[in-house]
Amino acid sequence: MINEPSTTHVPLGHASDLTANLGLGESAWDHASGCSTATIRCSDEQLEHDGTVPFGYLSAIADNNNAMANINSANWTSNSILIEVAYQACRAARGTVEVRSHNSAYNDAMGVAQGVMLDGGGAFGQSQCTSVTVPSRPMVDDRGALPQVEHRAFPWEADIAPAPVDVYLRGGLRLDGTTAIYTSQLDSGWASNFGSLHGGAIGLLITRAVRYAAIAASPATVEQVPISFNINYVRPAMVLPEPMEAVARVVAVTSRFCTLEGELILPSGKAAARCRVIHRLAPATL
C-alpha cells in the first residue's frame, strides 16, 4: 500500500491564471512504472475556515493526473475530455496534496485510470476518471484569445459565513430550505485551452453549493466531512458573460451521513454537470 507523505510542492515556473486558481503544482510521467504524479497546494485564501483543502479542489488534481495517466499510457495524439470523475476520502486533506495514478484499461477511444491521494499525513483517499478522445475539438493555442469575461461578485444571502475560498471565488449563496444555490461568473482564468471551464472549476463550484446545503440540513452540533464525490460532465461550460448556478439538494440525512445531489446550470438552463456527494457527520470539535 502506498502511504508515504506527499512530495514537496514545486509550483510550475510559468504559472498561468488557471494554474494559480486551481492550486496546481508539479507533475511528472514515469514511463517505466506507468505512473503519473501531480500535486496541488491551495493558498490560504483558497481554504476552508479550518484550513483544510476544499473538497472540490481535489477534483482538479483528480481530473488532471488521471487524465495524464490515460493519455500517456494510450499514446493518444488527439484531444481528449473527461466524462466522469470520482473520488473518495476518509478525512479532510491539508497542505500539499499529491495523486499517483495508473491507467487500468484503454483503447483508441477511451481510457480509465485510478490514483491514490496523499497529503503530509499519508494516504487519505483514492480517485478514478474516464477519458474519451475528441479528435475534432480544437484547442486555443494563445490563451489571450479566450473569452474575456469579468470575474464578478454576487450577494451572499445566508446567515452562514463564507469561507475564504468563497471570497476567492466571489460566489453568492442563497438557501431555500435544504437546497443551496451558489451563483458565480468565472473568467477565462478558470478555463481550459478549449475555452470551457476546467472540470476542476466545475467540481469546485458544485461542491460549494453541496457544502452549504449539507450544513443547512444538519444539526449545528456536527461537522461536515465530505467523503465521496461522483461527477458526470454532460456538456462544456463555456466562459460566458452571464452567471452560472450550482444547485445542490439534500437527498437524505441520518445521524451519521448526509447524501446530496448537485448540478451546474448554464445560463441556457441546461446542466453542464451532475454529481452525487456523501458527507460524514462528525461531532463538532470545540
N, C-alpha and C positions, 0 to 999 in steps of 0.2 A: 504493500500500500504506500502511495506517495503521501508523505506527511511532513516533509521538511518545510520550514518557514519560507515565505516567498522571497524572491530575489530583490536586491536593492533597485529601486525605481530610477531609471535613467530617462529623462524626457527626451523626445526627439529634438535634434538640433535645429530643425526648421519647422517648429510648431506652428500649425495653422490655427485659425479660429476653431475649426472642428476638433482638432487635437486637444486644444485647451478646454473647450466646452465639455467634451466627453472624458476629460482626465486621462487621455491615452498617453502611454509611455513607450518603453522599449518593446520590440517584437523581434522574433527570430524563427527561422525554419531550419531544422536539422534533418537533412535528407537521410542520413544513416539510420537514425532512430524513427524517422517519420513523425517527429514531434514538433508541433507549432507552439510557441510560447509568447505571451504578451502580458503587459502589466497596465494597470490604471492606478492613479493616485489623485483623488479629488482634493481640491484646495479647501481651505477652511470654510469659504463661503458657499461651497457646494455640498456641505454635510447636513446631517440631521442635527436637532438640538443637542443630542447626547454625544456628538462627534463621530457617530457611526456612518458608514457609507450608505447612502440611499439605495434601496433595493433595485430601483430602476437603472442605476449606473452599472449594475452587473450585466444588464442587457447589452451594453456597449461592448464590453470585453468578450462576452459570450458570442455576440454577433461576429466580431472581427476575428477572433482567434480560431473558432471552429470553422468559419468560412475559409480561412487561410489553410487550415489542415485539409479541407476538401479540395481547394484549388491546386495546392502543391502536390497532393497525392495523385490526383487525376491528371495533372499536367494540362489543365484547361487553358486555352488561349482566348476563348470567347468570354464576354462579360457574364457575370453571374449575380443572382439575387438570392436572398433568404426568403423562404416561405413559412418557416416555423422555427421558433427558438423556445427552449425550455430550460429551466434550471431549478435546483432545489438546494436549500441550505439548512443547516441545523442551528445556526446562530447568525447574528449580525456580524458584518465584516468591519475591520478598522484598518486605517493606514493603506499601505500598498497591497493591492490585490493582484494576484497572478493566476493565469489559466494555462494549463498544459494540456494540449489537445492532440488526439489521434483520429484519423479517418477510419471508419469501420467498413464502409462499402461505397462504391462509386461506379458509374458508367459514363457514357458520353453526355448524359443529360442531367444526372442527379448525383449528389453525394451526401453522406451522413457522417457527422463527426461528434465525438464526445470529449469532454475535458473535465479535469479536476480543478477546483478553485481553492486557492490558498491565500492567507494573509500572514502577518507576523506570528500568529498563534498556531499555524499549521493549516491543514485541510479543513474547510468548513462547508464545502458543497460540491456539486457537480453541474455540468451544463451539457446541452446537446443542441445541434441545429441541423436543418436540412437545407441544402443549397440546390438551386437549379440553374442551368446555363440559359442565357438570353442573348444569342449572337446578334440580334437586330437592335439591341438597346445601346444607343450611343452614349459615350461619356464626354463630359466637358473637360477639355484639356486645360483651359485657363479659368481658374475659379473666380476670377474677376468678372467673367461672363455670366455667372449665376445670377438669378433674380435678386435685385437689390430691394429688400423689404425692411422696413423699420422694425426693430425688436421692441414692441410696445408693452406697456404695463397695464394690468387690469385690476379692478377693485377686489379687495379681499373682504368678502361679506360673510364672515363666520367668526364666532367667538374663539375658536381655536387659533392660537398664534401661529403665524407662518414660520417654518424652519428656514435657516439660512439658504438652503437650496431653492426654496420657493421665491425668496427675494432675488436670487440669482436668475431664476427663470422668468421673473416678473409675472408669474402666474396669478390669476384671480380665482377665487373659490366661492362657490355657493353650495349650501347644503339644503336638501329637501328631504327631511326625514332621514332615511338611511341611504339616500342617493347623493353622490357628490358630483358637482360639475366643475371641472378645472379648465379655465379658459386661458389660452396662450396664443401668441403670434410670434413665432421664432423666425429669425433671419437666416441668411444663407450660411452664417457661421455654424449652423447646425445641420447643414445639408451635405449629402454625399456629392460626388462628381457627376451624378445623374441629375442634380437639381432638386431631388426629393429629400425630405428629412431622413437622416440616418436612422436605421432601425433602433439604435440605442436611444436616440432622442425620443422616438415614439414610445418605447418602453418606459422611459423616464416619465413622460407626461402622464401616461395611463396609471402608473403606479403612484403618482402623487394623488390623483383622484381616489384611487383604491385605498390609500393610507387614511385619508380623511373620512371616507365612508365607513371604514372599519372602526375608527375612533368614535364616530358618532353613534355607532350601533352597539358599542361595548361599554361595560362599566368603567367608571373613572379609576377603579382600583387595579386595573390591569394595564400591562404594556403590550404593544403590538410587536410581534417578532415575525416578519414575513419569512416563509419557509418554502413556498412553491410558486412558480410562475410559468405559465404556458401561454405563448402568444402566436397567433397566425396573422401574417401580413396579407391583406386582401388586395389592396391596390396602393400605388405610390401616393404619398402625402407630399405633394409639391409645395415648395415655398410660395405662399400667396399673400397678397395684401389684406386678406380677411382672416379673422381669428378662427382657430380650431377649438373644439371642445373635447376633453377627455371626460367620459361619463362612467362612473362606477356605481354598481348596485350590490347590496348585500344579498347573498343567496341564502345563507344560513348562519346562525350564531349558536354555539354551545358554550359550556363553561370553559372549554379549552381551545376551541378553534373558531375562526371566522372565515367563511368562504365567500368570495366575491367574484363578480364578472365585470369587465370593463371594456371599453372600446374608444377609439379615437375617431371623432366625427369630423369630416371635412366640411368646408363652407357649403358644398353642394348638398349636404345632408347625408352623404354616403359614408360608410365606415371604411377607414383605411386599415384598421387592425382590430382584432378582438382577442381578449385574454381572459384567463381564469387564474385567480390568485388565492392562496391559503395563508392566513396569518395564525400563528400560535399565540394564545393569550397567556401571558405570564404575570405573576404577582408583581405589582409595581414596586420598584425599589425607592426607598426614601432618600 
